[in-house]
Amino acid sequence: MAAQLPVPQPATPANPLWRPTAEQAKAANLTAFHRYVVERWQIGLAGYRELHEWSVAQPNQFWTSVWDFCGAIGDWDHQAAVTDYDRMPGARWFPGARLNFAENLLRRRDDRPALISWNEQGRRQSVTFAELAQRVARCAETLRRLGVRPGDRVAGYLPNLPETVVAMLATTSLGGIWSSSSPDFGVQGVVDRFGQIGPKLLVTADGYLYAGKRFDSLSPVRELCRQVDSIDRVVVVPYLDERPKLEGLPGALAWQDLLSGGDGGPTACERFDFDQPLSILGVVQIKESQGNSFRRPAWAASGRNQRSGRYFRQEVLAELQREVLPCFEPRPILYSSGTTGPPKCIVHSAGGILIQHLKEHVLHTDLKPSDRLFYFTTCGWMMWNWLLSGLAVGATIVLYDGSPLSPTPNILFDMIDREQITIFGTSPRYLSAVEKAGLAPRETHDLASLRAILSTGAPLNCENFDYVYGGIKAGVRLSSISGGTDLCACFATGNATAPVYRGELQCRALGMNVRVYDDDGRPITGQKGELVCASPFPSMPLGFWNDRDGSKYRQTYFERFRGVWYHGDWAEITEHDGMRIYGRSDAVLNPGGVRIGTAEIYRQVEQLPEVVESVVIGQQWQGDVRVVLFVKLREGLTLDERLAARIEKQIRSNATPRHVPAKIVQVADIPHTRSGKIVELAVREVVHGRPVRNIEALENPGALEHFRNRPELAGL
């Protein structure tokens, strides 16, 4: 039984779970930005709501302010931040601007830690900003000698290690294109990803760790190289063994060989256009350091060297996208989860992601150069990219490899205290797991450094909020954030100047015209509907790899509501102008024609101490849909009539009778993606006897067998 923890009073408009003190609000980056734009543009903005309205109504003023205030490094004449803002897709961001992604991440060259790395076996590394830049330069020189050229793809099949960061930055320093996957993907899952883009070189570790076990990576890599014949060299990072065996790997090199190039001195590379496909973005340009100084953004210092860049007409850009996109791409390339088919290979512009991440880190996360930022993620999830962008603020990034509950469930809280982490990123699944394990970190740990907890990957339910404030730290800002791989950014996010209300995401992100539509495409508030973005934003994908005419791209995002980004989340704008997310729209239940978000059921079921986790689907039944709930119970427990009745009562009393499932079925395990998301659609396919086309995307694909041919679902 979990420990009994103090539970805050229910949140009301007069009683939020957290509210910034006057000193905290005054010191927030967002407060300084608010003051900055009021003075710069001579406008009156009375609070966050008006600031947000201005940010979407005046995109040129807003994004110009973000560039300058957040200290983007690049050449731009400041003529226009966006053109063709009325076109979606089709807007052109920062025309004439020239930058590179990695130069912004390597703005420091001093002896402060850039990366701190832990793994579950107690291994700790620290890499300074100066050391990081030196390793990147050496690695890049060797890659150049090996023939890596602009447009060449380099793939990473790696744990979350400093070497992974070095390899990514070195690749982009040459104009190469980096694409990564976590090593827990099986061969087919990696082939489905890397096979689309044809990497020239693969960087891998000899293995990885998870939950006290060692897993070999070299055998899968040998098979991968047989199936993806574009790979002509493999670089191996020694992680499990000092001298891994390289036999059978094409053109094999040890990691130390990759670091043997050059003298580690500065590497100068050209900046490229912000958002055009022929430019290979994310190129590093490491300049000579001046003592321990580094280029500070406007909120830390002032000064900028600006030059004009080139401008490509929209028609030329469109033609280049159609004809050249499959050959030369900006960094990065990300992949959808692929649980209903082969993963989409999503192409982003480096400039678009950079400006979005600067905005999110500086304005919404309240990240400062003195901070230490952690997010539990693998290299196969977009949050890895988001985490690393914290380097562009000059902050220290903390990496972790392994199980977040191994060797003890306290390991991440131990890490917070040891490394003085200030911003801690996690998921609802993790918070639920440590709560059900009976952890009470507020009683066992200091956590004095911790001022913010972020959560994403699934809706954060009200009970998760209660646990954070009752069991972890009462004075912390809990920001549930929501966006996706599709935009590599957030639609709803945190706000260091605003209260935290139970079960709510604090605010819609600045510069993102996020709305909730009813089925007829009309904006609504205080009601559930489809989450959309009604105006363009800089990190909209350039397209999908090999989608030459853009038809798949348009069909995915712009056909549900013409000319409006359809995100596929079932959501609500609250009375506080915050948001609630109720799950994916395609997983919404529809019994008797009434739409029910799955998160509404999970919230109730998982309050019961007997239930470890659950998944709910709609089963086609007698011309309608019936709600079926699967529960994973604590070890040694069996679902009986008494427990089923308690589950039904919990749902009926706290939701509605329509939320009560027609069937409740016990299962031994519940399938997740490798980023921890419950795969409702895959379960639904198995229940209906349909194939799941890409089980390699799952962390535990064998769990699907628990849902196949269940006799409980065959009768009334």
C-alpha positions, 0 to 999 in steps of 0.5 A: 500500500502506498504511503499516506501523503498530505493532499492539498485542498481542491484547487479553486480560482482562489486556491490554486495548488501553486502560485508564484511569489512576488519575488519569483514573478518579478525574477521570471524571464517572462516578466522581463520579456513582457516588459521588453515588448511593451517598451520596444513596440510601445503597446499596452498588454495587461497580462499573459492573456493579452500577451498571448493574443498579441503574439498571434495577432502580430507575428512579425513583432513577436518572433522578432522579439523572440529572436532578439530577447532570447539571443538567437545567433545568426545573420538577419536583417530584421526586415520580416520574421514571417511572410505569407502568414495567411498560408498554412502550409506555406508561410515563410519564416525569417526570410534572409536569415542565416544561422546554424543550429549547433553554433547556438548550442555551443555558444559557451566555451568555458569550464562550466559543465555542459553535460552531466551524465548518469546511468543506473549502475552509478557511472557519472561523467561531466563534460565542460562546455570547452571539452564539448566543443573540442570533442565536436571539432575532433569528431567532425574532422575525422568524419570529414576525412571519412567522406561525410559531406553535406546532405549525407545522413549519419544515424545514431543507435545509441543510449543517452550518453555524452558521446551521442551529443558529440556525434550529433553536433559533429555531424551537423558541423559538416552539413550532415543530417543526424537521425537517432533511434534508441537501442531498445528498438529491434532490428525491424523498428530501426530498419523502418526508420533508417531504411527510409533515409539511407544513412552513410555512417552509423554510430552505435554503442556496444550495448545498453543497460536497463533494469539491471540487465545488459543488452547487446547492440552489436548483433542487431547492428550487424543485421541492420547493416545487412538490410540497410546497404547504404551504411558503409561505416560503423563507429562503436562507442565502448559502453559495456566493454572497454574493447568491444568486438568489431568483427562483421561491421562494415568499415568499423571504427572505435569511438576513440578513433573518431576523436583522433582528428584535428587538434580540437581547435575551432571549426568554422562553417558557413551559416545557412538559410533559416528555412530552405531545403537546399541549406543543410542546417544545424551546422556548427561554427565554433568561434575563438573564446575570449576568456570564459565569456560566452554570447549572452542573450538579451535578458543576460546581456546585449550586443549582436552582430548582424548581416543580411542574408539571402532570400528565396522567392516562395515559388522557388522554395516550393519547387526545391521542396518538391524536387530536392527534398528527398536528397538534401534535408535540414536537421533534424529528422524525427519519427512518429511512433508508428503504432498504426503503420510504418513511422512517418519520417518528419523533416524539420527546419533547424531554424524553426526548431531553434527559435521555438525551443529558445522561446520555450526554454527561456519564456515558458520553462524560465531556464537560465544559464545557471540552471541544471535541466533534466528530462527523462528521455531516450534518443528516440523521442523528441524530448531528447532534442528539446532537452539538448536545446537547453545548451543554447541558453547556456544551461547545464544538461543532465542525461540519464541512461537506464531504468528510472526505477533502477537500482532503486525507485529513488535514483532520480530523486537521488540525482536531483539532490546530488546534481542540484537539478533545478528543472526536472522533466518526467511523465505521468507514467513515472509519477504514478509508478513512484506513487504506487511504490510508496515513495515520499521524496519530500520526506526522504530527500532535500530537493532544495534546488528543485523549482519546477517539474515538467510532465509530458507524454500523456495527460497528467491527471488530477491525482498526479498533481496531488501526489507532486504537491503532497508527496514530492514538494509543495513549493514546486511549479508543476507544468504539464506540457503538450505538443508532439513530434510533429512540431517538436515543440509545445502547444500548451506549456508552463508559465512561471508567472501564473498559478497552477490549477489541479489537472490543468496545463497552465497556458497556451504557448506564445506565438501558437494560435491554439484553439479548440474546435467543435465538429463544425470547425467553430471555436469553443471554450469550456467544452471538449473538442478538437485541438487545432492551431489556426495560424502558422508557426516556425516549427511546422514540418517542412514535410515527410521524407519522400512525400514528393508532392506533399499530399501525405503531409497535407492529408495528415494535418490540414484536411480535417479543417481546411487551412488549419493545423489539426493535431488530433488531441481531444481538449478543452480551454478552461476558465483560467485560459489554461487547457485540459487534454483528454487523450487522442481524438482517434482513441476517443470513445463514442458509446451511443454517440457520446464522445468520451476522452480516455483520460477521464476514465484513467483518472478514476481507475488508477486512484484505486490502490489495487490498479497499477495501470489500465487501458480502455478502448471502444469495441464495435458491438451490435451496431454500436460501441461498448467501452471495454476497460483492461486493468493490470493489478498489483502482483498477487491480486485477481479481478473479482466481482467485488473489485469490479464493482468498486471500479464501476462505482469509482467511475460512476460517482466521479464521472458519469454513468456513460463512462462506466465500462461494459466490460472490465478485464484483467491483463498481465501487462499493458503495451506502451511505446518506447516513450511510455505512451499507452497504445490504445489503438494497437490494443483496439486492433488486436481486440478486433482481430486486425493486424498491428502493422508496426509492433517494433514501435512498442516497448513490450510488444508481447503484451498485445497477446494478452488482448487477443481472443479474450473469451470475456469479449465474445459474449454479452 
